[in-house]
Amino acid sequence: MKNPALSLWLSSAHRVAGWWMGHGANALRRQQRTMLAEMTKAASGGAARPKRRKPRPLAKRKAP
């Protein structure tokens, strides 16, 4: 025999479990990205400083 109350309860439980699984997976991905960045930084001897670009010369305007 079908039980609509149990069906509703299981549907909402499944929805909540999916929400928690998604957040757990995202937290795991964030941790993996952080660890990979730290390992890469340690292997390369520290964070490299970005090179500065020289400013572009301004175009000279002609007097009217």
Jmol script that loads the backbone (N, CA, C; Angstrom):
load data "model"
ATOM      1  N   MET A   1       0.821  -1.166   0.000  1.00  0.00           N
ATOM      2  CA  MET A   1       0.000   0.000   0.000  1.00  0.00           C
ATOM      3  C   MET A   1       0.885   1.256   0.000  1.00  0.00           C
ATOM      4  N   LYS A   2       0.450   2.273  -0.707  1.00  0.00           N
ATOM      5  CA  LYS A   2       1.240   3.500  -0.806  1.00  0.00           C
ATOM      6  C   LYS A   2       1.005   4.379   0.420  1.00  0.00           C
ATOM      7  N   ASN A   3       2.031   5.100   0.800  1.00  0.00           N
ATOM      8  CA  ASN A   3       1.936   5.987   1.944  1.00  0.00           C
ATOM      9  C   ASN A   3       2.417   7.369   1.510  1.00  0.00           C
ATOM     10  N   PRO A   4       1.500   8.304   1.249  1.00  0.00           N
ATOM     11  CA  PRO A   4       1.906   9.624   0.760  1.00  0.00           C
ATOM     12  C   PRO A   4       2.733  10.412   1.770  1.00  0.00           C
ATOM     13  N   ALA A   5       2.481  10.223   3.066  1.00  0.00           N
ATOM     14  CA  ALA A   5       3.254  10.950   4.072  1.00  0.00           C
ATOM     15  C   ALA A   5       4.705  10.496   4.053  1.00  0.00           C
ATOM     16  N   LEU A   6       4.919   9.182   3.930  1.00  0.00           N
ATOM     17  CA  LEU A   6       6.288   8.666   3.869  1.00  0.00           C
ATOM     18  C   LEU A   6       6.989   9.136   2.596  1.00  0.00           C
ATOM     19  N   SER A   7       6.244   9.195   1.509  1.00  0.00           N
ATOM     20  CA  SER A   7       6.817   9.663   0.250  1.00  0.00           C
ATOM     21  C   SER A   7       7.278  11.115   0.364  1.00  0.00           C
ATOM     22  N   LEU A   8       6.445  11.954   0.965  1.00  0.00           N
ATOM     23  CA  LEU A   8       6.826  13.361   1.151  1.00  0.00           C
ATOM     24  C   LEU A   8       8.041  13.485   2.059  1.00  0.00           C
ATOM     25  N   TRP A   9       8.062  12.696   3.131  1.00  0.00           N
ATOM     26  CA  TRP A   9       9.172  12.751   4.072  1.00  0.00           C
ATOM     27  C   TRP A   9      10.473  12.312   3.393  1.00  0.00           C
ATOM     28  N   LEU A  10      10.416  11.225   2.630  1.00  0.00           N
ATOM     29  CA  LEU A  10      11.612  10.739   1.942  1.00  0.00           C
ATOM     30  C   LEU A  10      12.080  11.721   0.869  1.00  0.00           C
ATOM     31  N   SER A  11      11.137  12.360   0.202  1.00  0.00           N
ATOM     32  CA  SER A  11      11.516  13.348  -0.810  1.00  0.00           C
ATOM     33  C   SER A  11      12.271  14.514  -0.187  1.00  0.00           C
ATOM     34  N   SER A  12      11.753  14.999   0.935  1.00  0.00           N
ATOM     35  CA  SER A  12      12.443  16.121   1.575  1.00  0.00           C
ATOM     36  C   SER A  12      13.771  15.682   2.173  1.00  0.00           C
ATOM     37  N   ALA A  13      13.828  14.458   2.702  1.00  0.00           N
ATOM     38  CA  ALA A  13      15.094  13.956   3.243  1.00  0.00           C
ATOM     39  C   ALA A  13      16.127  13.821   2.131  1.00  0.00           C
ATOM     40  N   HIS A  14      15.700  13.357   0.969  1.00  0.00           N
ATOM     41  CA  HIS A  14      16.608  13.215  -0.179  1.00  0.00           C
ATOM     42  C   HIS A  14      17.114  14.579  -0.631  1.00  0.00           C
ATOM     43  N   ARG A  15      16.221  15.566  -0.611  1.00  0.00           N
ATOM     44  CA  ARG A  15      16.611  16.917  -1.015  1.00  0.00           C
ATOM     45  C   ARG A  15      17.655  17.496  -0.058  1.00  0.00           C
ATOM     46  N   VAL A  16      17.441  17.324   1.233  1.00  0.00           N
ATOM     47  CA  VAL A  16      18.389  17.839   2.230  1.00  0.00           C
ATOM     48  C   VAL A  16      19.725  17.107   2.124  1.00  0.00           C
ATOM     49  N   ALA A  17      19.671  15.785   1.924  1.00  0.00           N
ATOM     50  CA  ALA A  17      20.915  15.020   1.794  1.00  0.00           C
ATOM     51  C   ALA A  17      21.707  15.482   0.565  1.00  0.00           C
ATOM     52  N   GLY A  18      21.022  15.775  -0.520  1.00  0.00           N
ATOM     53  CA  GLY A  18      21.689  16.279  -1.719  1.00  0.00           C
ATOM     54  C   GLY A  18      22.331  17.624  -1.485  1.00  0.00           C
ATOM     55  N   TRP A  19      21.641  18.483  -0.727  1.00  0.00           N
ATOM     56  CA  TRP A  19      22.181  19.796  -0.407  1.00  0.00           C
ATOM     57  C   TRP A  19      23.467  19.661   0.397  1.00  0.00           C
ATOM     58  N   TRP A  20      23.444  18.785   1.430  1.00  0.00           N
ATOM     59  CA  TRP A  20      24.632  18.581   2.262  1.00  0.00           C
ATOM     60  C   TRP A  20      25.764  17.962   1.472  1.00  0.00           C
ATOM     61  N   MET A  21      25.456  17.021   0.584  1.00  0.00           N
ATOM     62  CA  MET A  21      26.497  16.391  -0.219  1.00  0.00           C
ATOM     63  C   MET A  21      27.154  17.417  -1.145  1.00  0.00           C
ATOM     64  N   GLY A  22      26.349  18.310  -1.709  1.00  0.00           N
ATOM     65  CA  GLY A  22      26.899  19.357  -2.574  1.00  0.00           C
ATOM     66  C   GLY A  22      27.822  20.287  -1.826  1.00  0.00           C
ATOM     67  N   HIS A  23      27.419  20.693  -0.635  1.00  0.00           N
ATOM     68  CA  HIS A  23      28.269  21.588   0.154  1.00  0.00           C
ATOM     69  C   HIS A  23      29.537  20.875   0.621  1.00  0.00           C
ATOM     70  N   GLY A  24      29.419  19.618   0.957  1.00  0.00           N
ATOM     71  CA  GLY A  24      30.608  18.852   1.354  1.00  0.00           C
ATOM     72  C   GLY A  24      31.590  18.704   0.206  1.00  0.00           C
ATOM     73  N   ALA A  25      31.063  18.445  -1.000  1.00  0.00           N
ATOM     74  CA  ALA A  25      31.925  18.310  -2.175  1.00  0.00           C
ATOM     75  C   ALA A  25      32.616  19.629  -2.495  1.00  0.00           C
ATOM     76  N   ASN A  26      31.902  20.744  -2.349  1.00  0.00           N
ATOM     77  CA  ASN A  26      32.523  22.052  -2.608  1.00  0.00           C
ATOM     78  C   ASN A  26      33.612  22.360  -1.590  1.00  0.00           C
ATOM     79  N   ALA A  27      33.373  22.007  -0.334  1.00  0.00           N
ATOM     80  CA  ALA A  27      34.401  22.230   0.690  1.00  0.00           C
ATOM     81  C   ALA A  27      35.640  21.399   0.389  1.00  0.00           C
ATOM     82  N   LEU A  28      35.437  20.179  -0.066  1.00  0.00           N
ATOM     83  CA  LEU A  28      36.565  19.317  -0.415  1.00  0.00           C
ATOM     84  C   LEU A  28      37.350  19.901  -1.586  1.00  0.00           C
ATOM     85  N   ARG A  29      36.657  20.408  -2.585  1.00  0.00           N
ATOM     86  CA  ARG A  29      37.341  21.028  -3.734  1.00  0.00           C
ATOM     87  C   ARG A  29      38.143  22.253  -3.300  1.00  0.00           C
ATOM     88  N   ARG A  30      37.573  23.076  -2.412  1.00  0.00           N
ATOM     89  CA  ARG A  30      38.311  24.248  -1.917  1.00  0.00           C
ATOM     90  C   ARG A  30      39.584  23.832  -1.195  1.00  0.00           C
ATOM     91  N   GLN A  31      39.492  22.791  -0.363  1.00  0.00           N
ATOM     92  CA  GLN A  31      40.672  22.321   0.361  1.00  0.00           C
ATOM     93  C   GLN A  31      41.718  21.789  -0.615  1.00  0.00           C
ATOM     94  N   GLN A  32      41.283  21.048  -1.642  1.00  0.00           N
ATOM     95  CA  GLN A  32      42.225  20.512  -2.608  1.00  0.00           C
ATOM     96  C   GLN A  32      42.927  21.635  -3.363  1.00  0.00           C
ATOM     97  N   ARG A  33      42.176  22.665  -3.747  1.00  0.00           N
ATOM     98  CA  ARG A  33      42.787  23.791  -4.465  1.00  0.00           C
ATOM     99  C   ARG A  33      43.804  24.503  -3.594  1.00  0.00           C
ATOM    100  N   THR A  34      43.467  24.685  -2.317  1.00  0.00           N
ATOM    101  CA  THR A  34      44.380  25.362  -1.399  1.00  0.00           C
ATOM    102  C   THR A  34      45.652  24.546  -1.200  1.00  0.00           C
ATOM    103  N   MET A  35      45.497  23.239  -0.996  1.00  0.00           N
ATOM    104  CA  MET A  35      46.676  22.387  -0.797  1.00  0.00           C
ATOM    105  C   MET A  35      47.551  22.361  -2.043  1.00  0.00           C
ATOM    106  N   LEU A  36      46.939  22.299  -3.208  1.00  0.00           N
ATOM    107  CA  LEU A  36      47.718  22.277  -4.444  1.00  0.00           C
ATOM    108  C   LEU A  36      48.478  23.589  -4.630  1.00  0.00           C
ATOM    109  N   ALA A  37      47.832  24.706  -4.304  1.00  0.00           N
ATOM    110  CA  ALA A  37      48.511  25.999  -4.421  1.00  0.00           C
ATOM    111  C   ALA A  37      49.692  26.078  -3.458  1.00  0.00           C
ATOM    112  N   GLU A  38      49.524  25.573  -2.230  1.00  0.00           N
ATOM    113  CA  GLU A  38      50.620  25.604  -1.260  1.00  0.00           C
ATOM    114  C   GLU A  38      51.764  24.694  -1.685  1.00  0.00           C
ATOM    115  N   MET A  39      51.440  23.520  -2.209  1.00  0.00           N
ATOM    116  CA  MET A  39      52.494  22.599  -2.655  1.00  0.00           C
ATOM    117  C   MET A  39      53.244  23.175  -3.848  1.00  0.00           C
ATOM    118  N   THR A  40      52.522  23.812  -4.760  1.00  0.00           N
ATOM    119  CA  THR A  40      53.166  24.420  -5.925  1.00  0.00           C
ATOM    120  C   THR A  40      54.087  25.557  -5.498  1.00  0.00           C
ATOM    121  N   LYS A  41      53.612  26.362  -4.535  1.00  0.00           N
ATOM    122  CA  LYS A  41      54.428  27.466  -4.041  1.00  0.00           C
ATOM    123  C   LYS A  41      55.701  26.947  -3.371  1.00  0.00           C
ATOM    124  N   ALA A  42      55.579  25.862  -2.585  1.00  0.00           N
ATOM    125  CA  ALA A  42      56.741  25.306  -1.898  1.00  0.00           C
ATOM    126  C   ALA A  42      57.721  24.687  -2.898  1.00  0.00           C
ATOM    127  N   ALA A  43      57.204  24.044  -3.938  1.00  0.00           N
ATOM    128  CA  ALA A  43      58.062  23.392  -4.918  1.00  0.00           C
ATOM    129  C   ALA A  43      58.799  24.411  -5.787  1.00  0.00           C
ATOM    130  N   SER A  44      58.179  25.558  -6.017  1.00  0.00           N
ATOM    131  CA  SER A  44      58.810  26.545  -6.892  1.00  0.00           C
ATOM    132  C   SER A  44      59.680  27.527  -6.119  1.00  0.00           C
ATOM    133  N   GLY A  45      59.779  27.366  -4.828  1.00  0.00           N
ATOM    134  CA  GLY A  45      60.651  28.232  -4.044  1.00  0.00           C
ATOM    135  C   GLY A  45      59.995  29.522  -3.628  1.00  0.00           C
ATOM    136  N   GLY A  46      58.712  29.519  -3.456  1.00  0.00           N
ATOM    137  CA  GLY A  46      58.021  30.725  -3.001  1.00  0.00           C
ATOM    138  C   GLY A  46      57.233  31.344  -4.128  1.00  0.00           C
ATOM    139  N   ALA A  47      56.410  32.266  -3.755  1.00  0.00           N
ATOM    140  CA  ALA A  47      55.563  32.932  -4.739  1.00  0.00           C
ATOM    141  C   ALA A  47      56.409  33.902  -5.558  1.00  0.00           C
ATOM    142  N   ALA A  48      56.283  33.824  -6.845  1.00  0.00           N
ATOM    143  CA  ALA A  48      56.998  34.731  -7.730  1.00  0.00           C
ATOM    144  C   ALA A  48      56.263  36.063  -7.768  1.00  0.00           C
ATOM    145  N   ARG A  49      57.018  37.139  -7.741  1.00  0.00           N
ATOM    146  CA  ARG A  49      56.397  38.446  -7.823  1.00  0.00           C
ATOM    147  C   ARG A  49      56.037  38.731  -9.273  1.00  0.00           C
ATOM    148  N   PRO A  50      54.863  39.277  -9.507  1.00  0.00           N
ATOM    149  CA  PRO A  50      54.488  39.584 -10.886  1.00  0.00           C
ATOM    150  C   PRO A  50      55.357  40.701 -11.439  1.00  0.00           C
ATOM    151  N   LYS A  51      55.691  40.598 -12.702  1.00  0.00           N
ATOM    152  CA  LYS A  51      56.518  41.616 -13.340  1.00  0.00           C
ATOM    153  C   LYS A  51      55.692  42.871 -13.570  1.00  0.00           C
ATOM    154  N   ARG A  52      56.323  44.001 -13.321  1.00  0.00           N
ATOM    155  CA  ARG A  52      55.633  45.265 -13.533  1.00  0.00           C
ATOM    156  C   ARG A  52      55.788  45.693 -14.977  1.00  0.00           C
ATOM    157  N   ARG A  53      54.718  46.162 -15.526  1.00  0.00           N
ATOM    158  CA  ARG A  53      54.766  46.673 -16.887  1.00  0.00           C
ATOM    159  C   ARG A  53      55.096  48.154 -16.849  1.00  0.00           C
ATOM    160  N   LYS A  54      55.811  48.586 -17.847  1.00  0.00           N
ATOM    161  CA  LYS A  54      56.102  50.008 -17.961  1.00  0.00           C
ATOM    162  C   LYS A  54      54.820  50.698 -18.433  1.00  0.00           C
ATOM    163  N   PRO A  55      54.553  51.869 -17.894  1.00  0.00           N
ATOM    164  CA  PRO A  55      53.344  52.571 -18.336  1.00  0.00           C
ATOM    165  C   PRO A  55      53.476  52.996 -19.790  1.00  0.00           C
ATOM    166  N   ARG A  56      52.389  52.933 -20.490  1.00  0.00           N
ATOM    167  CA  ARG A  56      52.398  53.334 -21.898  1.00  0.00           C
ATOM    168  C   ARG A  56      52.515  54.846 -21.994  1.00  0.00           C
ATOM    169  N   PRO A  57      53.319  55.329 -22.930  1.00  0.00           N
ATOM    170  CA  PRO A  57      53.440  56.786 -23.077  1.00  0.00           C
ATOM    171  C   PRO A  57      52.126  57.365 -23.594  1.00  0.00           C
ATOM    172  N   LEU A  58      51.780  58.524 -23.060  1.00  0.00           N
ATOM    173  CA  LEU A  58      50.555  59.179 -23.494  1.00  0.00           C
ATOM    174  C   LEU A  58      50.764  59.781 -24.878  1.00  0.00           C
ATOM    175  N   ALA A  59      49.747  59.668 -25.688  1.00  0.00           N
ATOM    176  CA  ALA A  59      49.828  60.253 -27.033  1.00  0.00           C
ATOM    177  C   ALA A  59      49.831  61.775 -26.911  1.00  0.00           C
ATOM    178  N   LYS A  60      50.706  62.403 -27.663  1.00  0.00           N
ATOM    179  CA  LYS A  60      50.784  63.859 -27.616  1.00  0.00           C
ATOM    180  C   LYS A  60      49.631  64.447 -28.419  1.00  0.00           C
ATOM    181  N   ARG A  61      48.978  65.412 -27.790  1.00  0.00           N
ATOM    182  CA  ARG A  61      47.857  66.051 -28.461  1.00  0.00           C
ATOM    183  C   ARG A  61      48.347  67.263 -29.240  1.00  0.00           C
ATOM    184  N   LYS A  62      47.724  67.475 -30.353  1.00  0.00           N
ATOM    185  CA  LYS A  62      48.043  68.659 -31.158  1.00  0.00           C
ATOM    186  C   LYS A  62      47.191  69.824 -30.667  1.00  0.00           C
ATOM    187  N   ALA A  63      47.797  70.986 -30.589  1.00  0.00           N
ATOM    188  CA  ALA A  63      47.059  72.173 -30.151  1.00  0.00           C
ATOM    189  C   ALA A  63      46.126  72.606 -31.273  1.00  0.00           C
ATOM    190  N   PRO A  64      44.908  73.007 -30.907  1.00  0.00           N
ATOM    191  CA  PRO A  64      43.968  73.438 -31.973  1.00  0.00           C
ATOM    192  C   PRO A  64      44.286  74.769 -32.576  1.00  0.00           C
TER     193      PRO A  64
END
end "model"
wireframe off; spacefill off
backbone 0.3
color backbone group
